[in-house]
Amino acid sequence: MELETLLRILIRKWRIIASIFIVTFLATVIFTITQPPVYEAKATFVTKLSRRVNNSRDFATVINILSSRIEIATTYAEIASSRRLKAIAGQKLNLSPQDLRNLSVSSRLVPGANIIEVTARGPNPTQVRDFANIVGASTVEYVQDLYTTFTLDPLDEATAPRSPIQP
């Protein structure tokens, strides 16, 4: 098909093309406007040596384990995003089952570091901030006796987000 023929067809059928574009655009706008906002808050934690490590031999062994293996920090990150800690945080914040369903939590180990990032998402900015902080604090409590040579300590608290990340 030649370009000239294609242009003639488009000129003749411009009303149909414009109608389809307008309907699609309006449907997208309406769908976007009706979606509830989603806010995100992040808290960070650091995996470090416990103060219980006293002698230099233990210290060298522990440093070697911490620098060459990420299993400990990965374990902490998995614990932070577990359903159990989500439920514990919901109880501490006195959240209803519906509020708890609207909140999600995830965690990840920052590449190349012993830092864990706990991320909470939900429709209410202050609730999301509090949820991220409580999940983090609950994780610190839960893991304190898991490995006696390592601790998980807060680095930065989550702050209330100013604007939604979605829609």
C-alpha positions in Angstrom: 0.0 0.0 0.0 1.3 3.4 -0.9 1.6 6.2 1.5 -0.7 8.4 -0.5 -3.4 5.8 -0.4 -3.0 5.4 3.4 -3.3 9.1 3.9 -6.5 9.3 1.8 -8.0 6.5 4.0 -7.0 8.3 7.2 -8.5 11.6 5.9 -11.7 10.0 5.0 -12.1 8.1 8.3 -10.7 10.9 10.6 -14.0 10.9 12.7 -13.7 7.3 13.5 -10.1 7.6 14.5 -10.7 10.7 16.6 -13.7 9.0 18.3 -11.7 6.0 19.3 -8.9 8.2 20.6 -11.3 10.4 22.7 -13.1 7.3 24.2 -9.8 5.6 25.0 -8.4 8.8 26.6 -11.5 9.5 28.7 -11.7 5.8 29.9 -8.0 6.1 31.0 -8.6 9.3 32.8 -11.7 8.0 34.6 -10.0 4.8 35.6 -7.0 6.7 36.9 -9.0 9.2 38.9 -11.1 6.5 40.6 -8.0 4.5 41.8 -7.2 5.1 45.5 -3.8 6.7 46.2 -1.0 4.4 47.3 1.7 5.8 49.6 5.1 4.3 50.3 7.4 4.6 53.4 10.8 3.1 53.9 12.8 2.4 57.0 16.3 1.1 57.0 18.2 -1.2 59.4 21.8 -2.3 59.6 23.2 -5.7 60.4 26.2 -5.4 62.7 28.3 -7.2 65.2 27.0 -7.7 68.6 28.8 -6.2 71.6 29.0 -9.7 72.9 32.0 -10.4 70.6 34.9 -9.7 72.9 38.2 -11.3 71.8 40.0 -10.6 68.6 39.8 -14.2 67.3 36.0 -14.2 67.5 35.9 -10.7 66.0 38.0 -11.8 63.0 35.9 -14.9 62.4 32.7 -12.9 62.6 33.9 -10.1 60.3 34.9 -12.8 57.7 31.4 -14.4 58.0 29.7 -11.0 57.7 31.7 -9.8 54.7 31.7 -13.0 52.7 28.2 -14.3 53.3 24.9 -12.5 53.1 22.8 -15.3 54.5 22.3 -13.6 57.9 21.2 -10.2 56.5 19.0 -12.1 53.9 17.4 -14.0 56.7 16.6 -10.8 58.6 15.1 -9.3 55.4 12.9 -12.4 54.9 11.7 -12.2 58.5 10.8 -8.6 58.1 8.5 -9.3 55.2 6.8 -12.3 56.7 3.1 -12.6 57.3 3.8 -13.2 61.0 5.5 -9.8 61.5 2.8 -8.1 59.4 0.2 -9.5 61.8 2.3 -8.5 64.9 2.6 -5.0 63.5 -1.2 -4.9 62.8 -1.9 -5.9 66.4 0.5 -3.3 67.9 -1.2 -0.6 65.8 -4.7 -1.8 66.5 -5.5 -2.1 62.8 -8.7 -3.6 61.6 -8.5 -6.7 59.3 -9.5 -4.4 56.4 -6.8 -1.9 57.2 -4.3 -4.7 57.4 -5.4 -6.1 54.0 -4.8 -2.6 52.5 -1.2 -2.5 53.7 1.7 -4.4 52.2 5.2 -4.8 53.4 8.4 -5.9 51.6 12.0 -5.9 52.5 15.2 -6.2 50.6 18.9 -6.3 51.3 20.7 -3.3 49.8 23.2 -4.7 47.3 26.8 -4.5 48.5 25.9 -3.5 52.1 24.5 -5.0 55.3 21.5 -2.7 55.2 18.0 -3.9 55.1 15.2 -1.7 53.7 11.7 -2.3 54.9 9.0 -0.8 52.6 5.3 -0.4 53.5 2.6 0.6 51.0 -1.0 1.6 51.6 -3.7 4.2 51.2 -2.9 6.3 54.3 0.5 8.1 54.6 0.7 8.2 58.4 -0.5 4.6 58.7 2.1 3.5 56.1 4.9 5.3 58.0 3.8 3.8 61.4 3.5 0.4 59.8 7.0 0.4 58.3 8.5 1.5 61.6 6.6 -1.1 63.7 7.4 -3.9 61.3 11.1 -2.9 61.6 11.0 -2.7 65.4 9.2 -6.0 65.5 11.9 -7.5 63.3 14.6 -6.2 65.6 12.8 -7.8 68.6 12.2 -11.1 66.8 15.8 -11.6 65.6 17.7 -10.4 68.7 18.2 -14.0 69.9 18.5 -15.6 66.4 22.2 -15.0 66.0 24.0 -14.0 69.1 27.0 -12.5 67.3 25.0 -10.2 65.1 22.4 -7.5 65.8 19.9 -5.7 63.7 19.8 -2.0 64.6 17.6 0.9 63.2 19.4 3.2 60.8 16.7 5.6 59.5 13.0 5.7 60.5 10.3 5.9 57.9 8.8 9.3 57.4 5.3 10.0 56.2 5.2 10.4 52.4 4.1 13.7 51.0 2.6 12.4 47.8 1.3 9.1 46.5 3.4 6.9 44.3 0.3 5.7 42.5 -1.9 6.4 40.5 
